[in-house]
Amino acid sequence: MAASENAASTEGEASLDVASAALRALGLRPVINAAGTLTRLGGSLMAPGVVEAMAEGSRHFVDLPALQRAVGERIARLTNNEAAYVSSGAAAGIVVSVAACLAGTDPGRIANFPSLRGFDKTEVIIQRAQRNGYDYAIRQTGATLVEIEGAAGSLEAAITDRTGAIVVFAGTRLMTGALPIATVIEIAHRHHVPVIVDAAAQIPPISNLWHFTRDLGADIAIFSGGKGLRGPQSTGLVLGRADLIEGCIANGSPSASVGRPLKVGKEELLGILAAVEWSLAQDEATTISRYETIVAGWLSGLRGLPGVTAERAFPSEAGQPHAWLLVQLRDDAAMDRDALVAALWDRDPRIAVWELGESGFALNPQTLGDGEDAVVLDAVRSLLST
Ligand SMILES: *Cc1c(COP(=O)(O)O)cnc(C)c1O
């Protein structure tokens, strides 16, 4: 169904109203999200069918480890991967997959985190250009980060008997100054070191669910369940090598280990499965061309305003293959960027945009509900026209 559904559409007006009534009862305004799949704004809105699957899960006790395995096997089959594990988010997926690379399924080691006393593998390699807030998840296991330059020689020199994994962050913003993923994998595999690709926000395209693992040969690829897949916010997918997925299961909840606080409930397990099924059934080309139409409408609506330069840009924020709109404000604009962002956020509903540099911002179609692109355009136009 619903190739026209996008990252914000829900089952209908009624459920939107109920949700916003609950927010208003708490003194909060709903947000129109023209920024992107940011966790601090709620990530994405769940796809049709996801909340029903979660509700179904909420009504029955179940053998949770068996459910975890069954959902993992189904998701692996759907995504052309050897095996799959559902984590409580992409960051949690980094924790359990690094733990799997360091401890495997060894009970003594699993119980020992974050102390790596007695471990053979204690180090994880990362490229300096890719350092970012999510690499905390690597260090959470107790692993020592070994930072290298984005050069083949630097990677070769850093690999030792203590290297447990190499973590690579996919996406255009983090790839600047970093080795191509295929090069990292080629070098790592020559030394029998597994490569974990954090591809949290790399959907669309949906084919990335198998691209990094099956096409490029990464040992593990990790995705947020609550970004482009539009599953429950507190889910993520860890996809790839069966032995490492066994390690994720052994290190994850309900085992008493570093993964125990990263619990995934039966509701989330059924919810992310429904979201993967829904996402695979969408016509991606139609969705992407709808984004193109929205961006073209914004572009013509903002063109010619004093002090405003607007241009279509591609790819989007994290390298997703669709258009978004970049806007620069000069000194002769009606207000500066910070004032504009504050004024948009102060509306009801609030409007969130993506800030760029000192004087720019971007409008992202990925997280907008039907008709919200016009609300955003009207608001930006009226503030920049005065
Ligand atoms: C969003 C993001 C994460 C975290 O994902 P969660 O599902 O919120 O845990 C990790 N890595 C990257 C590169 C991301 O963009």
The ligand as an ORCA input file, in Angstrom:
! r2SCAN-3c Opt
* xyz 0 1
  C      21.481      7.967     14.493
  C      22.812      7.346     14.481
  C      23.184      6.433     15.481
  C      22.295      6.101     16.644
  O      21.155      5.424     16.267
  P      20.055      5.018     17.363
  O      19.162      4.071     16.633
  O      19.383      6.283     17.764
  O      20.780      4.385     18.499
  C      24.426      5.840     15.397
  N      25.263      6.129     14.384
  C      24.958      7.014     13.407
  C      25.942      7.285     12.316
  C      23.706      7.651     13.428
  O      23.380      8.517     12.457
*
